[in-house]
Amino acid sequence: MLEFRDIILEDKDWIQPLYEASGFCSEDYNFTLTYMWREALNFKVAKLEGFMVQKSSGDSPYYLYPVGVGDVKPIIEALLEDAKACGHEFQFYTILEEQCQQLEELFPEMFDFEPLPDCGDYIYFAQDLIALKGRKYHGKRNHISRFKRDYPDWRYEAITSENLPEVMEISKVWCAENPLSSKSLEQECQILNDVLENMFWLGLDGGLIRVNGKIVAFSLGEKLTEEMYLIHVEKAFTFYEGSYAIINQQFAAHHASGFTYINREDDAGEERLRKSKLSYHPVKRIEKYSASLKRKSD
């Protein structure tokens, strides 16, 4: 049985280099996401022969694919033994297509793979989200034009240690003004407060939009790979029509202009999020899968 433990901020020092070495362009290969969701998804972590392994210790335990450099087969075998020793079924969750292929090569005919349509990352050309050129972005340009017309004193501002307390207060207002009846939104607000408190430790970029001196939208993100930028958070007050459109465009322009792609994460199966992400015309999605041991026939 492996010794998994809680994830702490200091783990970034050894986990993030492993993610970067992997070269995977998925949100799952980023320490900030790992840290943000550690409590909501009951993630635990362990070191194993130069690899980082994660396990969700909830009611239906599952593992994430090992991250490291070297022979991954003995690491997967150790996870299989851990599941057996703990008395639960073995499952990998949110693994990528190339990992499915590797798993099948290492353990032929041993796993069943199932697509996870709610977990795929939405990928965009960075310049598309910055320039918003062409007919397909006509509506987005109109929203931004109206915002600038209605609020001529608007301005973009980087999040710094000086204005961070104000952003944290505004995030609480955003949460208070949105229905907290759903467990997912309640978790999201807890996570939002946590990530804002630790954004500089995590190395995040932050930006906000002000109108009449008041913050009406803000966003957080960071470099994922040399080619891809990752957006973690985007919040706005819809009373200010066009506020989501302008923070999306302005944050990309200020922080992602040197990247080829922008990853805006998944939609978590929420129709509102799916509609919003599709409206920006992704160039592709990074599909993900679960892998479970094949059941032995009677």
Beta strands, then each sheet from edge to edge (+ up, - down):
strand 1: 5-6
strand 2: 43-48
strand 3: 51-56
strand 4: 62-68
strand 5: 91-96
strand 6: 111-115
strand 7: 121-125
strand 8: 155-158
strand 9: 205-211
strand 10: 214-223
strand 11: 228-236
strand 12: 261-263
strand 13: 284-286
strand 14: 288-293
sheet 1: 1+ 2- 3+ 4-
sheet 2: 5+ 14- 6+
sheet 3: 8+ 9- 10+ 11- 12- 7+ 13-
end
